[in-house]
Amino acid sequence: MKNRFCVAVMAALLLVSALLSAQQKDNQFKQIDALLPSPNACRTASGSPGPAYWQQQADYRIAVELDELTKQLTGEERITYTNHSPDALSYLWVQLDQNIRKKVSLAAETRTQTLAPDMGLGRIERLHRQFDGGYQIHSVRDGQGRDLHHAIVHTMMRVDLPAPLKPGQKTTLNIEWDYPINDCNRFHGRSGYREGKADSVKTLVFTLAQFFPRMAVYDDVKGWRHRQFLGSGEFALPFGNYDVSITVPADYMVGATGRLQNSGTVLSAGQRTRLAQARKSFDRTVLIVNAEEARGNGLDSTQATKTWVYKAENVRDFAFAASRNFIWDAMAVKLETHTALAMSYYTARANPLWGRFSTKALAHGMRFYSDYTFTYPYPKAISVEAGRGGGMEYPMIAFNGGLPNEDGSYTEQQKCWLVGVIIHEFGHNFFPMIVNTDERQWGWMDEGMNSFVEYLAEEAWDPELFDGNGSAYSAIRNAENDRRRQATVNPIMMACDIDPSYFYNAYTKATAGLNILRESILGRELFDYAFKTYCNRWKFKHPQPADFFRTLEDASGMDLDWFWRGWFFGTDPVDLAIENVDYYRIRKADEALLNRRQEAYITTRRNRDAGVISVVAADTLLQDRFTAEDYTPEDVEKYGRFLDKLSDEQKSIIDADQHYYQVDVRNQGGMVMPVILRLVYEDGTETVHRIPAEVWRYGQDKVSKVFVTEKAVRHIDLDPYFETADANTDNNQWTVTGAPKKLTFGRRGRYR
């Protein structure tokens, strides 16, 4: 018997343990420590860089020459690589991103296609298009000119060192290469060339990036970050200093990362004068090269060459644009620590839209991002016209799509697109060019954070022009579209090249999540302080998701693990529903009726004793004034004793005769959120109640809240302003109907 009892007890304990374990596992307020790397001397538990934090440095001296006839770029570079890590490195990894354009590449071989009876000739033509791009690496040598063994692995190149590079040491790589430049009109890409026409003049514009072999990142979290480039995931790069010489046809204008070193030899005296004027013009743009000069360049090309020299300090990349057809304008932007230049390069085809808005949108973005995060540290920012498409960003320069109609007219939508893409691509100077994340691994830390600040900057530019992209409501729309396209839905915390929901996750969902944090969870003041703290902690460094999560909690004083778990690591949608509303009023005895009931009771009893039957009818009429649970003289006495015991405050509660509503909210989607309820009264007025998400700690499936109002409620709305990305708003309304239930005192409604 004893053994059976012990077995039964053990079984019960195991069952309880299992139930508790399941409950803990499913609890959304469980801490996410197990999902994050442990804090250490490099990255602290507060989310800041630790005392042992380190990062590598790569300095470049590059010389390239552009052949516009063959559309070929030839170059040589000298990379000085400094090992600040505590590790000895026996090899280095270099990125060869142009290799994605090889006829046989990992990206091309794994790309899928489909056929359809009505697919159209254009899609069929794309199946036949072939462009054999990619680098031709002519040599890889050390500082003494000795060949270094190297292995090219798709879009990466491993360079084997003759001896391990010890902590604190430097090494030099000398690389020579060339590659054919792709036609962006036929083979779309982040860089290439575009041919077109402006005022019947043929135009040719080169927007060149990823044009040189670039060092990969080696860090304390993952070692070498050498995921293959498959097209979506962009670039992780170390910081360094650049000295770049760009040789182009003599009538070309070149805009690039960094400061121009030889303006005296590549610019005319008039252009230098107008550039100096632009440095003092804070309210209007100044044309350094006007439309007539750009048109003249198109008619008078030359075979002579010019070399433009640019230098940049503490940047992670370099890009440039070159054309003889560029109009060039600029204006000054006053920042807290210095004056920077906002500049645009575009062809006559882009006017008047670009001349009116490009540089001004750039200046607006520069000011807004500087106020919201940290002061833009570089001397300039450039917006380059890049056809009709989207945009692509690099330090101090971005290639932006957006053109007016052929006749120069444009719609509000076209204006909105141009201003939005310029602000967005400029914003990438902050994320990831300065707050230097690895977008190939964590796309949301680049696109999501930048799109979030872009959303705020666009609202500051013109709230009526932009339609709220980045809001929680936009996440609902994009989620519906994305789920229709994809069979699976993945969490945000997934590498972008393997996530079929990448655009939705990295751009829309991440942006909406930050907006929800700012507007509905932390509030603007608290969120803005915490976000700015993160930006300043990690500028010119390599943050990871854990650094962001920990910093926001550290600086805000709020536990946000439930939000990170659900929104970033989970896939459950938000779907809160009003399940039921119960309406009550206090059951208050009417003393006048009680007295009349007592009098009628006594009179009826006396008449009955005297044999007077007719009075009973009067008593019956009186009873119609009462419920089935009629008052008796004993009720009157009890009610009197009850009132005598009440304090003045308690009596005032009864006398106030207020309305009581119990609102039951069910979590049908799985993701918890603040409960935002709007109560609309019978007289048309309303109040909004914001209940923090921690209310769900009492029950993750259903919670109830009671509201006491002076006026009767006609209607209740859940998430009335679409703040929480609730995926199903059909169950977010409740109309209060019917008579109220009675709130009573004591047991079974009896006064005590």
N, C-alpha and C positions, 0 to 999 in steps of 0.2 A: 504493500500500500504506500509505504514511504517513497519507494522508487517511482511509482506511478505519479505521486504528487510532485516529486522533483521534476519529472519529465514534463508534466503539465505546466508547471511554473516556468520551466525553460522555454517551452513552446510559446507560452504567452509573452514572455520577455522578448523572444525573437520576433514575434509578430509585431509587438509594440515598436521594437527597434526598426523593423522594416518599414512600418508605417511612418515613423518619425523621419527615417532616412528619405523615403519617397517625398514626404512633405517638404523636407529641407532641400531636396534636389530641385523640386518644382518651385520653390519660393523665389520670387523675382527679386526680393530684397536681400538675398544671400550675397555676400561680398564676392567680388570677381578676382580676388588675389590669385586664385589658381589659374586664371586665364592670362595673367600678366607675368612678365619676367620679374624675378626677384630684384628689389633695389640693391644697388652696390655703390662702390666708390665712384663709378663713372656716371651713374644715373640714380639719383637719390629717391627716397620714398615720397618726398614732397613734389617730385616731378621736375626738379631743376638739375642742371649739370653738376656732377659731383666734383670733389677736389682732384680726382684722378682722371677726369674727362680728357680725351685726346681726339684729334682728327688729323688725317693726312693732308699734305699740301702738294699740289702739282702746278708748277710754273711753266709757261709756254713761250717759246720764241718761234713764230710761224711766218713763212713767206709763201704766198700762193699767187698764181697767175691764172687769169680767166681768159680763155679763148672763145670769143663770141661766135666765130664761124663754125668751129667744131663742137661747140657747147661742151668743152672739156675744162676741168679744173686740175691743175698740177700744183703740188705743194711739197714742202719739206718743213719739218718741225724739230725743235729741240725741247724735250721735256725734262725738267729737273724735278725729280720726285723725292720728297722728304718723308722719311719714316718716323712719325711721332708716336707710333704704337709701341707697346712693350714686347712686340713679337719680332722675331727675325723672319724676313720674307725671302723665300728662295725663288719666287717668280712674281711677276706683275701681270695684271689683267688690263687690257686695253679694249675699248669699245670701237667696233667697226660698224656703225649703224647703217652706212650706205649699203652694206652687204645684203640688207633685206631686199634690195632691188636686183640681186642676181637672178638670172633666169631660173636657176635651181637654188632655192633657199628654203630654210625651214618654214618660213611664213608662207611661201608660195606652195610648197608641197602639202601643207596642212590646211590650205584654204579650201572651203567646200563650195560647190556650185549646184544649181538645179536647172532643169529645163522645163519649159511650159509651152503649150501650143501657141499662145499669144504673147510670147516674151518680147517680141519686137527685134528689129534689126540691130538697134543700138546695143542691146544686151548680148546678142550673138557676136557682134563685132568685138566686144570686150573679151570674149573667149579667145579671139585670134590675136589680140594685141600682145606683143612681147617686147620687153625692153631688158637688155642684159646690162644691168648697171653693176654697182659695187666697186670696192676699192681694188686697184692693182697696187699691191705693196711691193715696192722695188727694193727696199733695203730696211733693215732694222739693225742699228749699230749702237755701241756704247760710246761714252765720252771720248774714248781714244780711237774711235773709228773701227773697232773690231766688231765683226758680225756677231749678232746674238741669235741663238736658236729661238725660234718662235713657232707656235702652232695656231692656225686659224680654225676656230670652232664656230662656224656660222657667223654670227654678228659679234663674236668676241675673239680676242687674240691673246694667247698666253705668251709672255716673253720670259724665257728662262735666264736667270742671272748666273754669272760665273761663280759668284760666292753669295751667301745669304746677306741680305741688306739688314744690318743690325739696327736696333732702336737708336734713333738720333742721327743716323747716317743718311746721306743723299746719294742718288745715282742719276745718271743721264741716259736718256734714250734719244737717238736720232733716227727719224723715220722719213722715208721718201715715198710718195704715193701719187696716183692720179685716179680720176674716175669720170665717167660720162655723166652729164647733168640731165636729169629727167625733164620732160615737157609736162608741166603741171596740168595743162589742158587735156592731155591724153593719159598721163600716168600720175594721178593725184598723189601729193605727198606734202610733208611739212616744209620742204624746200624744193627748189628747182627753178625753171624759167617759164615765163609766160609771154607769148606773142599776142599782140592785139593791134587795134587801130584807135587813134585819137585825132579828130579833125582831118580824116583821110590820110593821116601819116602813120606808117607802121611803127609800132612800139615794141620794145623788147626789155623786159624787166627780169633781173636775177634776184631771187631771195634765197640766200644760201646759208644753211645751218647744217649741223652734223657733218661739216665738210672736212673735218680733220680727225685723225684717230685720237680718241679722248680717253683719259684714265678713268677706270672704274673706281668705285668707292670701296675702301677697306675700313671696316668699323668694328666697334667693340661688341656689337650685337650679333652680327652674322658673318664676320670676316669679309671675304670678297663678295660684293654684290654684283653677280654676273649672270642674272637671269637673261636669257636670250631675248632680243628685241623682235617681237612678233607683230608690231604695228600699233597696238593700243597703248601699252605701258610705255611711259616716257622715261626720263633719264635721271639716274643718280650720279652726281658728279662731285669731286672734291673742289674746294676753293683754291684759288691761286692767282698769280699775276700774269698778264698777257701783254706781249709785244708782237703786233701783227702787221705785216706789210702786204698790201693787196694791189697787185698790178692789173690794170684794166685798160681798155681803150682810152685815149687821152681826152675824149669829149664826154666821158662818163662822170656821173656824180656818185659818190659812195657814202652811204650812211652805215655806221657800225657801232658795236659795243665800244665803250671807252672814249677817251679824249683824242681828238685829231691832233697829231704832232707836227704836221708840216703844211698848215693851211696856206702859208706863204707861197708854196710851190704848186698846190693843186687848186686853189681858189683864186679867182680874179680879184683885183683891188676893190671893185664894186661889190662883189659878193662878201668880201671880208668886212666892208663898211656896213652893209645891211645886216650881217650877222652880229656885229657889235651893237647896232640899233636894237635888234631883237633881244639882246641881253638886258635892255633897259625898258622893254615894252611889256607891262604887266596886264594890260587890259585889251590888247588887240594883237593879232598876228602880223608879222612882218615877212614879206616875200623875199627870200634870199635868191631864189631862181624863179622867175615868173613864167607864165604860160608861153609868151613869145619866145623866150630864151629856150625853153624846153622844146618847142616846135622847131626852132632853128637847129637845135642839136640833131633832131630826127632827120633833117634834110642834109646835114653836112657831117656824116660820119668820117672817121679817120682811122688809119692803120697804126698811127703812133700810139704810144702807151704812156701811162702815168702810174706812179706808185703812191698809194695813200697809206699812211702809217698811223695806226691807232694803238694806244696803250690803255690798259684797264687794270685796276688793282682790286684784289679781294673779290673776284667774281668766280662763278663756277662754270662759265661757258662763254662762247663768243659767236656772234653771227653778224652778217652784213648783207646789205642790199645794194645793187649797182644797176644803173641805167643811164643812157644819154637823154632819156625822155622825162626825167623827174622834174616836177615842180617841187620847190622846197620852201616851206614856211616854218616860222618859229615864234615863240613868245616866252617871256620869263615867268617863272613861278617862284614866289617868295615862300620859303620854308623856314622852319624855326632856326635851323643852323646854317643855312646857306641859300643861295638863289640857284635854281636849276633851270634848264631849258627844256621846254616841250616842243617837239619838232615833228613835222609830217613830210613824207616823200610820196608823191602820187603823180599819175599822168593826167593829161587834160581830160581823158575819158571819165575821170572820177569827179570832175567839177560839175556843178557848184557845191555838191554835197560835202566833199572832203574839205574844200577851202573854208566852208562855213563852220564845220563841226569837228573835224578830226583833232586838230591841235587843242581846241578848247575842251573837248571831252578828255583828252589826255591830261591837260592841266587840272581839270576837276578831279580826276582820279588820283593824281599825284597829291593834291591837297587833302582829299578825304582819307585816303589810306594812311597818310602821314599822321593825321589827327587821331585816327582810330587805332593804329598799331604802334608804329614808331616812325620817326622822320625818315623819309626817303633819302638814302645816303649818297646816291650817285649824282653826277653833274648834269645828267640829261636823260630824257626818255624819247624814243622815236616810234612813230606809227607809220608803217609802210603799206601802201595799197597792194593787195594781193588778190585781185579779181573779185569773184562773187562769193567765195566760200566762207569758211569760218576764220579762225586765226591761230597763230602759233607764237609762242613767247620765248624770249631769250633775255639775258641781262641788258637792260637799257634799250632794247629794240624788240618790236613785235611786228609780225606780218598779218595784216588784217583784211578780211573780205568785206565787201559792201559797196555797191555801185548804184548810181542813179539810173534812170531810164536812158535810152539812147539819145533822146532829145534834151537831156539834162534835168528833166522834171523828176520829182521823187515824192513818195508818199510818206505819211507819218510812220508807217511800218518800216520803210526803208531807212528813215532817219533813226528810228528806235534801234534797229538792228546794228547800224554803224556805231552809234554812241555806245550801245551795250557791249559790242565785241571789243571796242577800243578800251573801255574801262576794264573789261574782264582780262584781256591780254596784258594790259599794263599791270594789273593787280598781281599777275604771276611773278612780277619782280619780287613781291613779298613772299608768295607761296608758289613755287619752291625755290626761287632764285636766292633768297636770303634766309628765310626759315626753311632750311635745305632738306626736304624730305625725299624719300625714294618712291617716286610715283609708280614705278613698275611693280612695286610690292604693295604700297598703300596709296592707291589713287585718290582716295577721299581726302587725304591730308593735303593734297595739292589742289585738286579741282573743287572739292567740297568747301574747304576753308576759303578759297579765293572766291568762289561763287557766292558764298554767304556775305562777304564784305562787299562784293560787287552789287549784290541786291540792295544793301544799305546805301551804297554810293549812287545807284540809279534812282532810288527813292529821293535822295537829296538833290539829284539833278532835276527830275521832273516826275512826281508821283503819278501824274495822269498819263504820261507817255508810256510807262512800263506797266505790264499787266500782272505783276506780283510773282514772277518766276523766282523760285527760292522760298516762297511761303509754304506753309504746311498744306494749304489747299492745292498748290501746284503738285505736291508730292502725290496726292490722291490721284490726280489726272494722269500723271506719268506712270504711277504704279499700275493703274488699270491698263494703259497701253502696253507697258512692258510685260505684264503677266499674260496678255493676249498673244504677244509675240513669242514668249519663252515658255517652255514646258516646266522649267524649274525656277525657283526664286532663291537666290543666295544671300547670305549676310553681307553687310558692307565690308567686314574684315576678311576680304579675299583678294588675292592678286588679280589685277584687272585683266590680264591677258587670258585668264582661264575662267572669267566670270561672264556668262552671257548676259547678265543684267548689269554690266559695268556702268553704262551711262546713267541708268536710273540710280544705282547705288552710290557712285562716286560724286555725281553732280547733284541730282535732285534730292535723294533721301538724306545724304549727309548735310546738304545745305538746309533742308527743312528741319532736320534734327537740331542744328545749331540755332535756327530761328525759334523753335519750340523752347529750347533751353533759355533763350534770351527773353522771350515774350511771356511764356506761361509757367516756367519752372523757377528760374532764378530771379527774373526781373532784369530790366535793362542795366541798371546801375551796377548790380552785383556781377552780372555776366560780363559786361564791358570791362570791368576792372580785372576779372580773372582772365579773360581772353587777351587783354593787353599784357598782362603779366606773362602769359605763355609766350607771346610774340617776342617780348624783350628778353626773356630767359634764353630763347633758342635762336635768335637772329645770328646768322653766320655760323650756325652749328647744325647738327644732324639729329633732329628729334625723332622719336618713335611714338606710336599711339599711346603707350603707357605713360610717356612723359606728358602728353596732352591731358589724358584722363586725370592723372594725379595732380597736375598743376591746377586744373579747374576746380577740383575738390579742395585743394590746399588753399587757394586764394579766395574761394567763395565761402568756405566754411560749411558746405553742404555735402551730404553723402549722395553721390550720383551713380553709385554702382548699379542700381536698378535700371537707370536709363542707358548706361553703356551696355549692360547685359542684353536688354531688350531691343534697343534701336540699332546697335552696331554689331553685336554678336548673334542676335536672333533674327528670325524672319516673320514672327507673328505680327499680323496687322493690328492696328488700333481699331477696335469696334466696340465702343461703349454704347449701351442702350438704356433708355428709361423703361424699366420693366413694369413698374406700378407706382401709383401715387395714391396715398390714403389721406383723406381730408377729415380733420377733426375740429370740434369746438368744445370748450369746457361745458359740461352739463351743470348749469348754474340754476339753483332753485329760485323760483320767483316768489319772494316773500308775500307779495300781495295775493298771489294765487294760493299760497299755502294758508294764509289767514282765511280767505274766502272758502277754501276747501274744508278747513277746520270748522268754520261757522256752519257750512252746509251739512257737514257730517253731524254736528251736535243737533242742529234743527231737525234734520231728518230722523235722527234717533228719537228726539222728543215727540215729534208728530206720530212716529210709529207707535210709540208707547201710548199715545192718546187716541190711537185708532184713526188718525187723519191720513188717508191713503193718497190724496191728491198731491201732497208735497213731494212725493217720491219722483214725480215727473220732473220737477225743478232740479232735483238732485241728479237725475239722469242727464239733463242738459249740461250741468256743471261738469260732469264726468267727461264730456266730449272735449273739454279743455285740457285733459290730462292724458298721459300715455297709459298703457295697460298696467304699468307699475305705479298705481295711484299713491299719492301722498296720504298718509294717515296722521292723526294727531301725534303718534309716536315719531313719525318722520319730522314733523315740525319741531318737536322737542330735541331730537337728535341734531337737526340742522342748526338749531340755536346753540347747542353745546359745541358743535363743530366751529361755528363762527367765533365763539368766545375764545377758542384756543389759537386762532390765527393771528399772526403778526400783521401790522399794517401793510408790510410789503406783500405778504401772501394775499391779503384781502384785495390789494390793488391789482394783483394778477388776475383774480377772479373778476373784478369789476371791469378790467380792461376789455374783456370779451373779445380776445384776439383769435386769429385763425392759425391752425396747426397743420403742417403738411409733412408727411413722411414720404420721401422720394427714394425709391429703390432703383439702384443703377447696377446693371449686370455687365461684366466684362466678357463679351462674346468673342473678341478677337484674340485675346491672350496677352497683348502688350498693355501694361498699365500706363495710365496718364493722369494728370490732374483732372478733376471733375469740375467742369465749368458749367454752371447752371444759370439761366436767365429766367426770372419770374416776372411774367407780364400780368398786371393786375386788371381788375374789371374796369378801372377808370382809364386804362391805356398807359399808365406809367409802368416802370420796370426797375428791377434791381438785378445785379449780377453777383453771384457768389463764386469765388475761386477757391476750390478745396485742393490742397496739395496732394500729390500722388501717393504720399505716405499713408493716406486713408486706406489704401488697399492692403496694408499690412494686417488689417483685421479680417481680411477675407479676400482672396484674389479673384473669386468668381462673382461676388455680389457684396455691395455695401449699401447702407441706408443712412440718409441724413435727414434731420428734422429741421424745418424752417418755421419760425413764428412770425406772423405778419399782422399788421394792423388792418390791412385791406385784403379783400378776397382775391385769390389768384385765379386768373382765367386760363393761363397757358404757361407751360414750362418747356424751355428749350435747353438741350444739352449741347455743349460746344457751339454756341450760337454764332461765333465769328470764325469758325473753321480753323481753329488754332492748333489742333492736335493731330491733324492728318487722319481723322476718323474716316475709315473706308466706307462706312455705310451710314448715311445720315437719315435714312428713312425711319430709323427707330430712335431718333433723337428728339421727338416732340411728344408732348402729352397735354391734352385738353382736360381741365378739371370739370367734371360734370356730377350732377346728383347732389343730394343733401349731405351735409357733413355728418360723420359719425360723432358720438358723444364721448368726450373725455370725462371720466367720473373720478370721485375720490373714494378711497377705502376699498373694502372688499365688495365685489358684486354691485358696485355702484352705490352702496349705502354710505351715508355720511357717518363718520365715527367721532 
